[in-house]
């Protein structure tokens, strides 16, 4: 059981840090002028973001049910639920960028001269930045959670 708990914790942490890196990569790539290559790269990175997020959820569920602390530790811990709320908020904020990246990629495929309109660009940048700010709450709540505050 200890080995399972350790492996789940390691994998969970690697995945969560990967999510932070993916959000950071999207923030770095989103510029006022997006070339077709950058739009394609953003769409690919965002696809990886979705897959990694799903793995975070699956491994997290594994930790709840197969970890050493037991499911009761999580269910009755306010910091766990705050961490989950932050994760859901980040997920909800990721919807707009994902939809825009898909749309832009389709539009670039249809018209190589496509330029991202400013009114579509700014909200994506705002959502990505908000995701990163809220995402930073997750390790804070995790640290509070494991210390039984």
N, C-alpha and C positions, 0 to 999 in steps of 0.2 A: 504493500500500500504506500509506503514512503517513497519508493522509486516512482510509482505512478504519479503521486502528488508532485514530486520534483520535476518529472518530465513535463507534466501539464503546466506547471508554473513557468518553466523555462520557455516552452513553446508559446505560452500566452504572452509573456513579456516580449519575446522576439517579434511576435505579430503586432503587438501594440506599438512598439517602437517603429516597426515598418509602416504602420498607419501614419504616424507622425511624420515620417520621412516622405511619404507619398503626398500628404497635404502640403508639406514644405516645397516639394518639387512642383506641384501645381501652382503654388503661389509664385515661385520663381519664374515659371514659364509664362504666366499670364501677363502679357505686356499690351501696350496700346496698339501695336501692330503685330498681328499674328499671321505668320506665313502658313501656307498649307501644311508644311512639314511639322510646324509647332502644333497646329490644330490636331493633326494625326497623332502626334506624341501625347498631347493632353488627353485625347480620347483613349489611347492605350493605357496610360497611367491611371486614368479614372476607372477603367475596367479592372485593373489590378487592385485598385482601392476597394472596389466592391467585393472582389474575391477574398482579399485579406480581411475585410470587415466581417464577412460571413465566417471565416475561420476563427476570428477572435470570439465570435458568439458561440460557435460550436465547442471550442476549447474551454471557454469560460463556463459553459454548461457542464462540461466534463469536470472542471474543477469543483463546481458546486456539488455534484453528485458523487464524485470519486476521490475528492481531495480529503486530506486528513481532518479538516475542520468540520466537515459535515454540513449538510444543507441548512440546518437550523441556524448556524453561525451567520450565514448570509441573509436568510429570510428575515431575521429579527434585527438586522444591523442597518441603522439609518444611513450610514456612510455608503454602504453597498447600494442602496436605492438612489442615493444622490449621484453616485458614480454611474449607475444605469441611466438616470435621467440625463446626465451630461452626454453619455454615449448616444442616446436617442436624439438629443438636440443636435449633435454633430451630424448624425445620419439624416435628419430632416433638412439641415442646412446644405447637405451634399446633393439634394435632389435637383435644385436649380442648375448648379454647375454641370451635373451629369447630363441633364436634358439639353443644355446649351452645347456642350461638347459634341453630343450625338448630332444635334441639328447642324452645327457648323461643319462637322465632318461630311455630312450628306451634301450640304450646300457647296462645299469645296469640290466634292466629287462631281457635282453637276456643272460647276462653274469655277474654273481654276483662278479666275480673277476676283473671286468673292473676297470681300473685306468685311470683317466683323463690325456691325453697327455699334456706335458708342453707347446707345441705350441698352444694348444687350451685354456689353463688356463690363460696365461698371458694377451692375448687381452681382455678377459672377465673382469679381474681385472682392467685393464686400462679403459675400457668403464664404469664400475661402478664408479670408482673414478672421471672420467670426468663428468658423470651424476651429481654427488653430487656437484661438483664445479659449474657447470652451473646452477643447480637447485637453488643454493644460490643467483643467480641473480634475481630470480623471486620475492622474497619479497622486494628486493631493488627497482626493477622497480615498484612494486605495491605501495610502499611508495611514490615514486616520482609521480606516476600517480594520487593518491588521493589528492596530494598537488598542482596539476595543474602546475607543472614545465614544 
